[in-house]
């Protein structure tokens, strides 16, 4: 299993936005931190599967952490 960096941000109106900065187009949201992480994990899994099927690189670039959390697939 590989760990992917996830950035959580305040989306306003009580929502938390989650994104994976090394996988293009990988965004999700949730009303709680836990829900945002569940949602980004699912989006990340589907995005990686699609990129693999299309022959695209799974990871776009390296990322320098300032502060982030991770999900494990």
Phi and psi in degrees as a GROMACS rama.xvg file:
@    title "Ramachandran Plot"
@    xaxis  label "Phi"
@    yaxis  label "Psi"
@TYPE xy
-113.297  143.456  UNK-2
-96.8186  137.679  UNK-3
-116.753  137.745  UNK-4
-70.4485  138.142  UNK-5
-127.956  131.257  UNK-6
-107.07  129.224  UNK-7
-106.804  133.197  UNK-8
-133.833  152.414  UNK-9
-71.7398  118.977  UNK-10
-93.7233  0.24161  UNK-11
80.802  162.579  UNK-12
52.8926  28.7878  UNK-13
84.031  2.34116  UNK-14
-95.0673  149.701  UNK-15
-114.15  126.777  UNK-16
-94.762  139.559  UNK-17
-125.66  139.846  UNK-18
-146.899  153.184  UNK-19
-107.583  110.783  UNK-20
-71.4157  -10.342  UNK-21
-105.474  -0.862847  UNK-22
-124.293  111.424  UNK-23
-57.7806  133.793  UNK-24
78.602  14.8679  UNK-25
-100.701  92.7176  UNK-26
-132.388  149.917  UNK-27
-155.439  175.128  UNK-28
-148.145  166.005  UNK-29
-161.215  160.932  UNK-30
-78.5231  -18.2872  UNK-31
-131.217  166.343  UNK-32
-58.9283  -45.4801  UNK-33
-61.2204  -44.0679  UNK-34
-65.9274  -40.2757  UNK-35
-62.2018  -40.3963  UNK-36
-69.4449  -38.0353  UNK-37
-62.0622  -45.0997  UNK-38
-67.2341  -42.4782  UNK-39
-68.5679  -32.8325  UNK-40
-61.3417  -44.3946  UNK-41
-67.2337  -44.1091  UNK-42
-61.6591  -43.7952  UNK-43
-61.2742  -45.4561  UNK-44
-59.4247  -48.2426  UNK-45
-66.6864  -39.6783  UNK-46
-63.9351  -44.3711  UNK-47
-64.8657  -39.9173  UNK-48
-61.1652  -45.2913  UNK-49
-64.8548  -43.407  UNK-50
-63.1267  -39.8404  UNK-51
-63.7986  -45.6567  UNK-52
-61.7951  -34.1253  UNK-53
-85.3862  -3.60337  UNK-54
74.8194  21.6109  UNK-55
-89.2611  154.264  UNK-56
-62.648  140.198  UNK-57
-71.6519  -39.194  UNK-58
-115.275  131.646  UNK-59
-77.9999  -41.5906  UNK-60
-165.553  168.053  UNK-61
-75.9757  162.725  UNK-62
-135.547  131.443  UNK-63
-93.0342  119.299  UNK-64
-75.2615  137.086  UNK-65
-108.3  -56.0259  UNK-66
-159.067  126.682  UNK-67
-159.87  172.129  UNK-68
-125.126  178.879  UNK-69
-134.475  155.79  UNK-70
-121.368  150.848  UNK-71
-114.094  132.956  UNK-72
